[in-house]
Amino acid sequence: MKEYLSPVSKSVIAHREVLPVGTLGKQIDLHMEAGILPVVLEAKFAIFGIRENRNDVNYMGAEVNFENFRKALYSLYPGNWSGKIIDLGDIDKGDSIEDTLFAVKQVTEELLLKNVIPIILGGSQDMAYSQYRAYDNLGKMVNFVNVDSRFDLGDADQPINNKSYVGKIIVDEPFNLFNYSALGYQSYYNPPQEIMLMEKLYFDAYRLGDVVADITAVEPILRDADIVTLDATALKGAFLSISGDESPNGFDGREICAVSRYAGISNKVKSFGIYELNGGTESKSGSMLIAQVIWYFIEGVSFRVKDDDFNDENCFTTYKVPIDDEILTFKKSSKTGRWWIELPFISKVNNKLKRHTLLPCTHGEYLGAIQQEIPERWYKARRKNEV
């Protein structure tokens, strides 16, 4: 792994030295010297950057720099956390983009196999393809949640770029994708054919207005995720001044930190990536917002609560709701109060899917079922199984 990573910059190291005692910068172990990495096995979280943006459709030669984001993060004080954080430095541009993609996959996979959660600072979001491919050898189907104003499906027959990498995830072998969810999409940024394709594939798409109207509704979606990525351009342009696309609409700082915390609380999320940080930002508030997004993700992980064993009838309450010819089975955890709905139609399939026989849901979806409304995500899961 060390052959793919370069140390954090001297500017960041110097900044760390003058920080007050007790800040994150004083507690994070850094990759300061080439070839000498912090001890990975002792870590709960590993931060690294990907200085690659050549597949950005708007690429004009700008270099990717994460110094300001790191300085902002290091200046924060930790919460009541127990997990060790390390900063592995950056993956630099390879001789080719394929070299960079390979390096990202190798580093991410090695961290996952060591049960370390990668927190990725990325240039163009096509690098999320390698974040996904790092799960190839873990033997499970994965759920991918992308917080983005665009679906990024694109044309899978064309070369990969930062607006088309999801199409490659869908069609490239090995086929490990169980579900793709887009949080916060804005209709005017997405071609009608991509919106239709999302529906045809029974993927989940949530418009920005619906998400911000009730931010808590994203919790069960993130609870079921293995990979979570954030496109920085999904934030309001006023909140994050970066080169590239800027929109007057998007998530504000409070909303995106709430989403990040929900991602951290999820027991399944094993990697978290923030992309489209191309060219960095000179805005101190923008750098600080990204730092706080990372802070809330780490805090969420630190407050994870393992739900009780669903094989033990004493650990949950079961509710059966008849709808037409169906009987929907809901389960509520006695420990956390979180809700699930059974997916009996995939209970006998191969081992890669068995953990998906319980779909996270909300109390509101249970109440809707009582009113004879079939939960949309349950319906899509069933239709995907029938295709």
C-alpha positions as CSV (number, residue, x, y, z in Angstrom):
1,M,0.0,0.0,0.0
2,K,2.8,2.4,0.8
3,E,4.0,2.5,-2.8
4,Y,0.8,4.2,-3.8
5,L,0.8,6.9,-1.2
6,S,2.8,10.2,-0.9
7,P,3.2,12.0,2.5
8,V,1.0,14.9,3.6
9,S,2.5,18.3,2.6
10,K,5.1,20.1,4.7
11,S,2.7,23.0,5.0
12,V,0.1,20.8,6.7
13,I,2.8,19.3,9.0
14,A,3.9,22.8,10.0
15,H,0.3,23.9,10.6
16,R,-0.2,20.8,12.8
17,E,2.8,21.8,15.0
18,V,1.2,25.1,16.1
19,L,-2.3,23.8,16.9
20,P,-3.5,23.8,20.5
21,V,-3.1,20.6,22.5
22,G,-6.2,18.4,22.3
23,T,-7.1,19.2,18.7
24,L,-7.5,16.4,16.1
25,G,-4.2,17.5,14.4
26,K,-2.4,16.6,17.6
27,Q,-4.0,13.1,17.7
28,I,-4.0,12.0,14.1
29,D,-1.0,9.9,13.1
30,L,0.4,11.3,9.8
31,H,2.2,9.9,6.9
32,M,5.1,12.4,7.1
33,E,8.0,10.5,5.5
34,A,7.9,8.7,2.2
35,G,7.5,4.9,2.7
36,I,6.8,5.1,6.4
37,L,3.1,4.8,7.1
38,P,1.2,5.0,10.4
39,V,0.3,1.7,11.9
40,V,-2.9,0.8,10.0
41,L,-4.0,-2.1,12.2
42,E,-4.3,0.2,15.2
43,A,-6.7,2.6,13.3
44,K,-10.4,2.8,13.1
45,F,-10.3,5.5,10.3
46,A,-7.8,6.2,7.6
47,I,-8.0,9.4,5.6
48,F,-6.4,9.7,2.2
49,G,-6.7,11.9,-0.8
50,I,-6.9,11.2,-4.5
51,R,-5.2,13.9,-6.6
52,E,-6.7,12.8,-9.8
53,N,-9.1,14.9,-11.9
54,R,-8.2,14.1,-15.6
55,N,-11.6,12.5,-16.2
56,D,-13.5,15.6,-15.1
57,V,-15.5,16.7,-18.1
58,N,-14.5,20.2,-17.4
59,Y,-10.8,19.4,-16.9
60,M,-8.5,22.3,-17.8
61,G,-5.3,21.2,-16.2
62,A,-6.0,22.3,-12.6
63,E,-4.2,20.5,-9.9
64,V,-6.0,18.9,-6.9
65,N,-4.9,20.1,-3.5
66,F,-6.3,19.0,-0.1
67,E,-4.2,21.2,2.2
68,N,-6.9,23.6,3.3
69,F,-9.3,20.7,4.0
70,R,-6.7,19.0,6.2
71,K,-5.8,22.2,8.0
72,A,-9.5,22.8,8.8
73,L,-10.0,19.3,10.0
74,Y,-6.9,19.2,12.2
75,S,-8.0,22.4,13.9
76,L,-11.2,20.8,15.3
77,Y,-11.5,19.2,18.7
78,P,-12.6,15.5,18.7
79,G,-15.8,14.3,20.3
80,N,-16.1,11.5,22.8
81,W,-14.4,9.1,20.3
82,S,-12.4,5.9,20.9
83,G,-11.3,5.0,17.4
84,K,-7.8,5.9,16.2
85,I,-7.5,8.2,13.1
86,I,-4.6,8.1,10.7
87,D,-3.8,10.2,7.7
88,L,-2.1,8.2,4.9
89,G,-1.5,11.2,2.7
90,D,-2.4,11.2,-1.0
91,I,-2.5,9.0,-4.1
92,D,-0.9,11.1,-6.8
93,K,-1.8,11.0,-10.5
94,G,-0.5,7.9,-12.1
95,D,1.2,7.8,-15.5
96,S,-2.3,7.0,-16.8
97,I,-5.8,7.4,-15.2
98,E,-6.0,3.6,-15.2
99,D,-2.9,3.6,-12.9
100,T,-4.7,5.9,-10.5
101,L,-7.9,3.8,-10.5
102,F,-5.9,0.7,-9.7
103,A,-4.0,2.4,-6.9
104,V,-7.3,3.6,-5.3
105,K,-8.8,0.1,-5.5
106,Q,-5.7,-1.5,-3.9
107,V,-5.5,1.0,-1.0
108,T,-9.2,1.0,-0.3
109,E,-9.4,-2.8,-0.5
110,E,-6.5,-3.3,1.9
111,L,-8.1,-0.9,4.4
112,L,-11.4,-2.7,4.2
113,L,-9.8,-6.1,4.7
114,K,-8.2,-4.7,7.8
115,N,-11.6,-3.4,9.1
116,V,-10.4,0.2,8.8
117,I,-12.9,2.7,7.4
118,P,-11.5,4.8,4.5
119,I,-12.4,8.4,4.5
120,I,-11.6,9.6,1.0
121,L,-10.9,13.2,-0.2
122,G,-11.2,13.0,-4.0
123,G,-10.8,14.9,-7.1
124,S,-13.2,13.9,-9.9
125,Q,-15.9,11.5,-8.9
126,D,-15.1,8.8,-11.4
127,M,-12.6,7.7,-8.7
128,A,-15.7,6.4,-6.8
129,Y,-15.7,3.6,-9.3
130,S,-12.5,2.2,-7.7
131,Q,-14.0,2.8,-4.2
132,Y,-16.8,0.5,-5.3
133,R,-14.5,-2.1,-7.0
134,A,-12.5,-2.4,-3.7
135,Y,-15.5,-4.5,-2.5
136,D,-15.0,-7.1,-5.3
137,N,-13.2,-9.6,-3.1
138,L,-15.3,-9.2,0.0
139,G,-17.9,-11.7,-1.2
140,K,-21.1,-9.6,-0.7
141,M,-23.5,-7.6,-2.8
142,V,-23.2,-3.9,-1.9
143,N,-25.6,-0.9,-1.7
144,F,-24.2,2.3,-3.0
145,V,-25.6,5.7,-1.8
146,N,-24.5,8.8,-3.7
147,V,-25.4,12.3,-2.3
148,D,-25.4,14.2,-5.5
149,S,-27.5,16.6,-7.7
150,R,-26.9,14.2,-10.6
151,F,-27.3,10.5,-11.1
152,D,-24.0,10.2,-12.9
153,L,-25.3,7.2,-15.0
154,G,-24.1,8.4,-18.3
155,D,-23.4,6.1,-21.3
156,A,-21.7,3.0,-20.2
157,D,-20.4,2.3,-23.7
158,Q,-18.3,5.5,-23.6
159,P,-15.1,6.0,-21.6
160,I,-15.6,6.7,-17.9
161,N,-15.8,10.2,-16.6
162,N,-17.0,12.0,-13.5
163,K,-20.6,12.2,-14.9
164,S,-20.8,8.6,-16.1
165,Y,-19.1,6.3,-13.7
166,V,-22.3,4.8,-12.2
167,G,-23.1,3.3,-15.6
168,K,-19.8,1.5,-15.5
169,I,-20.6,0.2,-12.0
170,I,-23.8,-1.3,-13.3
171,V,-22.5,-3.0,-16.4
172,D,-18.9,-4.0,-15.5
173,E,-18.2,-7.4,-14.0
174,P,-18.1,-8.7,-11.4
175,F,-21.7,-7.7,-10.7
176,N,-21.7,-6.7,-7.0
177,L,-24.2,-3.9,-7.0
178,F,-27.5,-4.7,-5.2
179,N,-28.9,-1.2,-5.1
180,Y,-28.0,2.4,-6.0
181,S,-29.6,5.3,-4.2
182,A,-29.2,9.0,-5.3
183,L,-29.9,11.5,-2.5
184,G,-30.7,15.1,-3.3
185,Y,-30.9,15.0,-7.1
186,Q,-32.1,18.1,-9.0
187,S,-34.3,17.3,-12.0
188,Y,-33.0,20.0,-14.3
189,Y,-29.5,18.6,-14.1
190,N,-30.5,15.1,-15.2
191,P,-31.5,14.0,-18.7
192,P,-35.0,12.5,-18.9
193,Q,-33.6,9.3,-20.2
194,E,-31.5,8.9,-17.0
195,I,-34.5,9.6,-14.8
196,M,-36.4,6.9,-16.8
197,L,-33.4,4.5,-16.5
198,M,-33.4,4.9,-12.7
199,E,-37.1,3.9,-12.6
200,K,-36.5,1.0,-15.0
201,L,-33.7,-0.4,-12.8
202,Y,-35.8,0.1,-9.7
203,F,-33.1,2.2,-8.1
204,D,-34.0,4.8,-5.5
205,A,-33.9,8.5,-6.3
206,Y,-34.8,11.3,-3.8
207,R,-35.3,14.8,-5.0
208,L,-33.5,17.6,-3.1
209,G,-36.8,19.2,-1.9
210,D,-38.1,16.0,-0.5
211,V,-34.9,15.2,1.4
212,V,-34.5,18.6,3.0
213,A,-38.2,18.7,3.9
214,D,-37.5,15.8,6.3
215,I,-33.8,15.0,6.6
216,T,-34.6,12.1,9.0
217,A,-36.1,10.2,6.1
218,V,-32.6,9.5,4.7
219,E,-31.7,7.4,7.8
220,P,-33.0,4.0,6.7
221,I,-31.5,4.6,3.2
222,L,-28.1,5.2,4.8
223,R,-28.6,2.4,7.3
224,D,-28.7,0.0,4.4
225,A,-25.6,1.4,2.6
226,D,-22.1,-0.1,2.3
227,I,-20.6,2.8,0.3
228,V,-21.5,6.4,0.7
229,T,-20.2,9.1,-1.5
230,L,-20.7,12.9,-1.6
231,D,-20.3,15.1,-4.6
232,A,-19.3,18.5,-3.2
233,T,-21.2,20.2,-5.9
234,A,-24.4,18.9,-4.3
235,L,-23.9,21.7,-1.8
236,K,-25.1,25.2,-2.4
237,G,-22.5,27.2,-4.1
238,A,-22.6,29.8,-1.4
239,F,-21.5,27.2,1.1
240,L,-18.5,25.8,-0.8
241,S,-16.5,27.9,-3.2
242,I,-14.6,25.5,-5.4
243,S,-13.7,25.5,-9.0
244,G,-16.2,23.7,-11.2
245,D,-20.0,23.5,-11.1
246,E,-21.6,25.8,-8.5
247,S,-25.4,25.8,-8.0
248,P,-27.5,28.3,-6.1
249,N,-29.5,25.3,-4.9
250,G,-28.3,22.3,-2.9
251,F,-27.8,21.2,0.6
252,D,-26.8,23.7,3.2
253,G,-24.2,23.1,5.9
254,R,-26.6,21.9,8.6
255,E,-28.3,19.5,6.2
256,I,-25.2,17.9,4.8
257,C,-23.7,17.4,8.3
258,A,-26.9,15.6,9.3
259,V,-26.7,13.3,6.3
260,S,-23.0,12.6,7.1
261,R,-23.8,11.7,10.7
262,Y,-26.6,9.3,9.6
263,A,-24.0,7.7,7.3
264,G,-21.7,7.3,10.2
265,I,-24.3,5.8,12.5
266,S,-25.1,3.1,9.9
267,N,-23.6,-0.2,11.0
268,K,-23.0,-1.2,7.4
269,V,-21.2,1.8,5.9
270,K,-17.6,0.7,5.5
271,S,-16.2,3.6,3.4
272,F,-17.0,7.3,2.9
273,G,-15.8,9.5,0.0
274,I,-16.1,13.2,-0.7
275,Y,-15.4,14.0,-4.3
276,E,-15.3,16.9,-6.8
277,L,-12.9,18.8,-4.6
278,N,-11.0,19.7,-7.8
279,G,-8.6,22.6,-7.4
280,G,-9.3,22.9,-3.7
281,T,-10.9,26.0,-2.3
282,E,-9.5,29.3,-1.0
283,S,-12.7,29.7,1.0
284,K,-12.0,29.1,4.7
285,S,-15.7,28.5,5.4
286,G,-15.8,26.0,2.5
287,S,-12.8,24.1,3.8
288,M,-14.3,24.1,7.3
289,L,-17.6,22.8,6.0
290,I,-15.9,19.7,4.4
291,A,-13.9,19.3,7.7
292,Q,-17.2,19.3,9.7
293,V,-18.8,16.8,7.3
294,I,-15.9,14.4,8.1
295,W,-16.2,15.3,11.8
296,Y,-19.9,14.3,11.9
297,F,-19.2,11.1,10.0
298,I,-16.6,10.1,12.5
299,E,-18.9,11.0,15.4
300,G,-21.7,8.9,13.8
301,V,-19.4,5.9,13.6
302,S,-18.4,6.4,17.3
303,F,-22.1,6.3,18.3
304,R,-23.0,3.2,16.4
305,V,-25.3,0.8,18.3
306,K,-25.5,-2.8,17.1
307,D,-29.2,-3.8,16.9
308,D,-30.1,-6.9,18.7
309,D,-30.0,-10.3,17.1
310,F,-33.0,-10.7,14.8
311,N,-32.8,-14.5,15.3
312,D,-33.8,-13.9,18.9
313,E,-37.6,-13.2,19.1
314,N,-37.1,-11.5,22.4
315,C,-35.0,-8.7,20.9
316,F,-37.6,-7.3,18.6
317,T,-41.4,-6.8,18.1
318,T,-43.0,-8.2,15.0
319,Y,-46.0,-6.6,13.3
320,K,-47.8,-8.3,10.4
321,V,-49.9,-6.1,8.1
322,P,-52.1,-7.6,5.4
323,I,-52.3,-5.7,2.1
324,D,-54.3,-7.2,-0.7
325,D,-52.7,-10.7,-1.2
326,E,-49.6,-9.8,0.7
327,I,-48.7,-10.0,4.4
328,L,-46.0,-7.5,5.2
329,T,-43.8,-8.3,8.2
330,F,-42.3,-5.4,10.1
331,K,-39.8,-5.7,12.9
332,K,-38.9,-3.1,15.5
333,S,-35.7,-3.4,17.5
334,S,-36.3,-3.3,21.2
335,K,-32.9,-1.7,21.8
336,T,-32.8,1.1,19.2
337,G,-36.4,1.5,18.2
338,R,-35.4,1.2,14.5
339,W,-37.7,-0.5,12.0
340,W,-37.2,-3.1,9.3
341,I,-39.5,-4.8,6.8
342,E,-38.9,-8.4,5.6
343,L,-38.1,-9.3,2.0
344,P,-39.2,-12.9,2.0
345,F,-38.8,-13.2,-1.8
346,I,-35.0,-13.1,-1.6
347,S,-34.6,-15.2,1.5
348,K,-33.6,-18.3,-0.4
349,V,-31.2,-16.9,-2.9
350,N,-27.4,-17.1,-2.8
351,N,-25.3,-16.1,0.2
352,K,-24.3,-12.8,-1.4
353,L,-27.9,-11.5,-0.9
354,K,-29.0,-13.2,2.3
355,R,-28.2,-10.2,4.5
356,H,-30.6,-8.1,2.4
357,T,-33.7,-10.1,3.6
358,L,-34.4,-7.2,6.1
359,L,-34.8,-3.8,4.6
360,P,-34.5,-0.8,6.9
361,C,-37.6,1.4,6.9
362,T,-39.4,4.0,9.0
363,H,-42.2,4.0,11.5
364,G,-44.1,6.1,9.0
365,E,-43.8,3.4,6.4
366,Y,-45.4,0.9,8.9
367,L,-48.2,3.4,9.5
368,G,-48.7,3.8,5.8
369,A,-48.9,0.0,5.4
370,I,-51.7,0.0,7.9
371,Q,-53.5,2.4,5.5
372,Q,-52.9,-0.1,2.7
373,E,-49.9,1.7,1.2
374,I,-47.1,-0.6,0.1
375,P,-43.7,0.9,0.9
376,E,-42.0,2.0,-2.3
377,R,-38.6,0.6,-1.5
378,W,-40.1,-2.8,-0.6
379,Y,-41.9,-2.8,-3.9
380,K,-38.8,-1.9,-5.9
381,A,-36.8,-4.6,-4.1
382,R,-39.4,-7.2,-5.1
383,R,-39.5,-6.0,-8.7
384,K,-35.7,-6.2,-9.0
385,N,-35.9,-9.8,-7.7
386,E,-38.5,-10.7,-10.4
387,V,-36.6,-9.2,-13.3
